């Protein structure tokens, strides 16, 4: 019996570690909240930014983090400013529960 319990706890720990393994890149600079982010160049100075948070995000936080990521990323690409062309946010189910995401297209201005 103890071996089963240890095995189950081990599986749970592995699942928690892999919740943010979508892109392999974790963004942690936002007050210690773990997030995955991925960026794709779409052409014509447009970029798709996808942000997936851990299950500890609250209402409104993913929008704030998306804005910060868009500002940081467009600045790193040499843009003086950016504008939002598309945006959607929601909650997706994972093995360990729900987590918030944001997906948007920004354009260098």
C-alpha positions as CSV (number, residue, x, y, z in Angstrom):
1,X,0.0,0.0,0.0
2,X,2.7,2.6,0.8
3,X,4.3,2.0,-2.6
4,X,1.1,2.8,-4.4
5,X,0.7,6.0,-2.5
6,X,4.3,7.0,-3.2
7,X,3.8,6.1,-6.9
8,X,0.6,8.3,-7.1
9,X,2.3,11.2,-5.4
10,X,5.2,10.9,-7.8
11,X,2.8,11.0,-10.8
12,X,1.1,14.0,-9.3
13,X,4.4,15.8,-8.9
14,X,5.4,15.0,-12.5
15,X,2.1,16.3,-13.8
16,X,2.5,19.6,-11.8
17,X,6.0,20.1,-13.3
18,X,4.7,19.5,-16.9
19,X,1.8,21.8,-16.7
20,X,3.8,24.6,-18.3
21,X,5.6,22.3,-20.8
22,X,3.7,23.6,-23.8
23,X,6.5,25.6,-25.3
24,X,9.5,24.7,-23.2
25,X,10.0,28.4,-22.3
26,X,8.7,29.6,-19.0
27,X,8.2,33.3,-18.4
28,X,8.6,34.0,-14.6
29,X,9.2,37.7,-14.4
30,X,5.6,38.6,-13.5
31,X,5.6,38.5,-9.7
32,X,6.7,34.8,-9.6
33,X,3.7,33.6,-11.6
34,X,4.8,30.9,-14.0
35,X,3.7,31.3,-17.6
36,X,4.4,29.8,-21.0
37,X,4.7,32.2,-23.9
38,X,5.3,31.7,-27.6
39,X,5.6,34.3,-30.4
40,X,5.2,33.8,-34.1
41,X,6.0,36.3,-36.9
42,X,3.1,36.5,-39.2
43,X,4.6,39.0,-41.8
44,X,4.0,42.7,-42.3
45,X,5.3,43.5,-38.8
46,X,2.6,41.4,-37.2
47,X,3.2,38.9,-34.4
48,X,1.0,36.3,-32.7
49,X,1.6,36.1,-29.0
50,X,0.2,33.2,-27.0
51,X,0.4,33.2,-23.2
52,X,-0.6,30.2,-21.0
53,X,-0.6,30.6,-17.3
54,X,-0.4,28.2,-14.4
55,X,-3.6,27.4,-12.5
56,X,-2.9,30.1,-9.9
57,X,-3.9,33.1,-12.1
58,X,-6.9,35.2,-11.2
59,X,-9.5,37.0,-13.3
60,X,-7.8,39.8,-15.2
61,X,-4.2,38.8,-14.6
62,X,-3.8,37.0,-17.9
63,X,-4.8,40.2,-19.7
64,X,-2.3,42.2,-17.8
65,X,0.4,39.7,-18.4
66,X,-0.5,39.6,-22.2
67,X,-0.1,43.4,-22.4
68,X,3.3,43.3,-20.6
69,X,4.5,40.5,-22.8
70,X,3.4,42.3,-26.0
71,X,5.2,45.5,-24.8
72,X,8.4,43.6,-24.0
73,X,8.4,41.5,-27.1
74,X,7.6,44.3,-29.6
75,X,10.3,46.5,-27.9
76,X,12.8,43.6,-28.4
77,X,11.8,43.5,-32.1
78,X,12.7,47.2,-32.5
79,X,9.1,48.6,-32.4
80,X,8.5,52.0,-30.9
81,X,4.8,51.1,-30.2
82,X,2.3,48.4,-31.0
83,X,-1.4,48.0,-31.5
84,X,-3.7,45.1,-30.8
85,X,-5.4,43.6,-33.9
86,X,-6.9,40.4,-32.4
87,X,-7.4,39.1,-28.9
88,X,-9.1,36.2,-27.2
89,X,-8.7,34.9,-23.7
90,X,-10.2,32.0,-21.8
91,X,-9.7,28.9,-19.7
92,X,-8.4,25.6,-21.0
93,X,-8.6,22.2,-19.2
94,X,-5.5,20.3,-18.4
95,X,-4.8,17.1,-16.5
96,X,-4.3,19.0,-13.3
97,X,-7.2,21.5,-13.7
98,X,-8.0,24.6,-15.6
99,X,-5.6,27.3,-16.6
100,X,-6.0,30.6,-18.3
101,X,-4.7,31.6,-21.7
102,X,-4.5,34.7,-23.9
103,X,-4.0,34.7,-27.6
104,X,-3.6,37.8,-29.7
105,X,-2.1,39.4,-32.8
106,X,-0.1,42.7,-32.4
107,X,1.3,45.0,-35.0
108,X,4.4,47.2,-34.7
109,X,3.4,50.8,-35.0
